[in-house]
Amino acid sequence: MPAPRPPAQIWLRDAEKKPPTPRPLTRERIVAAAMAVADAEGLDAVSIRRIAGELNARPMSLYTHIGSKDDLLELMHDAAAEETLVGDVPADWREALRLMARANRAAALRHPWLLATRETGCPIGPASLKRMDEAAAAVRGLDTDSATRRALVLAVDTYTFGQVAAELSGAIRRRTTEAANAERREAATEYVRTQLDAGTLPHLADTGFTGLLDHDDPAESFERGLEWLLAGAAASLER
């Protein structure tokens, strides 16, 4: 006769008796769920019904915390902007702008939809306002007028988000091409290399275009371009 099984430990018995307490629905949970969906599937996948489903909640219950989908997009944008904050802004303007550019790039790569919400002009929220304050702090020590300081911040932002857009676009094209017709892409690459090796495109060859065919490291290219931009700005300000 088998020995009787010992009783389960008390907290296991309690867990068997009681269903787990559902987590309360909060604005933070709603925004986090919406960001996760947008990260994986894009902004078009975000809807009140979809996010409610992700949270095992009724769609109408979300309206207790947000007024509309537009509200949700604004909250998502500001939450992403919060990830770009650097905290203590370095006194050296170049180092400060480097840190901000890197933080912006990292956030935009995590949340590609940030490029879209940025372009559509989401209203300024608390984190976005704080980011603007950090940008002002970064260039506050420059001996120039406020318009030039603003233009410098804008130039770095434009470069950063432009590079991210190009990087994301290239990654999408590569994934699509490789998935659809890797053989065709390989043939096209080989054709370009043949023309370069034949010497019919000497100027293109001199630029190291073959490196582009093998896909330059995006982070390295970003850092190189950022240094050029900052060096050019420094030279201009010293004149």
N, C-alpha and C positions, 0 to 999 in steps of 0.2 A: 504494500500500500504506500503510495507516494506521500512524503512528508508534507504537512500543510504549508502553504506559502506564507512567509512572514508578511505582516501588514505593511503596506506602503508607508513611507515617511509622512508625517502629518501634513507638510506643505503640498506633497503630491496628492494626498487625499483631498485637501481643500481645493486644489486646482481641478480635480475631477468633478467636484460637486458644483463649482461655480464657473460659469462661462467667463472668459476674460472681459474685463471692463473695456468698452470701446474708448479709444482715444477721443478726447473732445475735438470738435471741429474748430479750428482757429484760422485767422487770416494768414498766419505764417505757414501753416500746413497747406492751405489752398494754393498759395503762391509757389511753395516748393514743389507741389505736385504739378502745377502748370508749367513750371520751368523744366521739370524732368521730361514732360511730354514734348515740349517745344525743342528741347535739346535732341531728343531722339527722332522726332518726326517733323519738326518745323512748326511755325506759328499757325499754319492752316489747321493743324490737328487740335489746337486749343479751342475748346468750347466749354460753356458752363456744364452741359450735360456730360461731356467726356471727363472733365476734372471731377465732377461729382461721382462718376463711376469709379475713377481711380481711388477715391477716398471712401467708397462704400457709403455714400451719403445721397440724400435726395437733392436734385438740382435746386429746388427752392430754398433748401437750407443754406446754400452758399450765399444767397442774397442777404442773409443776416449779416454777412461780413464784407461783402462787396456789392456795389450797386449795379454793375454791368460788366460785360466782357472788356470794354474799354478801360474800366477801372482796374481790371485784372492785369491787362497789358501794361498799364502805367506802374502798377506795383511790381510786376516782373522786371521791368526796365530799371526801376530804382534799386531793386534787390541785386541785379547784376552790376549796377553802378557801384554799389557798396563794396563789391569784390575788387574794385579798382583802387580803393583808397590805400594810401601808403602809410598813413599815420604821421610819423615824424618826417617832415620834409627837409631834406639836406639843404644846407646853406648854399652850396655850389649849384648854380642854376642848371648846369649841364647834367650833373649827377641826378638832380631832382627830376628833370625832364626824362632822363633815361629810365628811372624807376617807374615813372607814371606811364611812359610808353610801353614798357614791359608788362605792367599790370593791366593796361588796356588790352594789349595783344592777348594775354593769357585769358582774360575774361571773355573776349570776343571769340576765341577759339573754343572755349568751353560752351559758350552760348552763341552760336552763329546767328541766331535771330536778333541778337543785339544790334547788328548792323541795320536791320530793317526797322526796329523800333527807334533807333537813333535817327534814321533818315525821315521817318514819319513825324518826328518832332514831338515825342512824348513829353508832356508837361514836366517841368523841373520838380523833382521830389527832394526829400531831405538828403539822401545820399548823393544825388546829382549836384545839389547845391554845395555840399561839403567837398565834392570833387572839384568844383569850380573854385572854391576857396583854396584848396591845396594847390591848384594850378597858379592862382594869383600869388600864393606864397613862394612858389618855385622861382618866379621871375621878379619878385619884389625888389631884389637888390641890384637889378640892372640899371645902369645910368642912362636911361632913355625914357621916352614918353610912354604913356599908358597904351596908346594905340599900337606901338611897336611891340610892347610886351604881349598884348592880346594876339597880335599877328603871329608871334613866335609860338605861342601855345597852340594856336589853330594850325600852324604849319606842321607841328609835331603830331597833333591829333589826326590831321588829314593824311599824313604819311602812314601813320600806324594803322588806321582803319582801312586805308587803301591797300596796304600790304596784306592785311588779313583777308580782305575780299579776294585779292588775287590768289592768295594761298589756298583759300577754301575752294575757289573756282577751279583751280588746277587740280586739287585733290579729287573733286567731284568728276572732272573730265577723265582723270586717270582711272578712277574706279569704274566709271561707266564704260570706258573704252576697253579696259581689261576684261570686264565682265562680258561685254558684248562681242568683242572680237580682238582678243589679245594677239592673234596671229597677224592680223592686218596692221595693228600698231607696230609690231616688231618689224614688219616689212617696210613700213614708212620710215621708221627710225634708221633702218639699214640703208635705205635709199639716200637719206640726208647725209649719213656718214660717208657713203660712196662719193657723193658729189664734193664733200669737203676734202676727202682724201685725194680726189682727182685734181684739186687745185683750181676748180672753176669758181669757187666762192672764197677768194683769199681774205677779203675783209671780214667776212662772217667767221672764217676759221680763226683769224687773229683774235676775235673777241672771246674765244673759248666757248663757242656755242655748243660744242660737243658736251660740255658740262651740263648744259640745260637739258640735253636729251637724257642724261642720266639723273636728272632732277637734283638741282642744287639743294643743300640743306636750308630749309626755310628760315630757321632761327638764325643761322649764320648770315644769310642774305639780309635779314631784317636788321641785325646788329650793324652790319657794314653800312647799309643805307642810312641808318640812324646816326652813325658817327659822321658820315658825310654831311648830313643835314645840320648837325650841331656845330661841326667845324666851320661850315659855310656861314652859319648865323653868327658865330663868334668873330669870324673875320670881318663880317659886315658891321657888326657893332663896334669894332675897334677902329673903324675908319673915321 
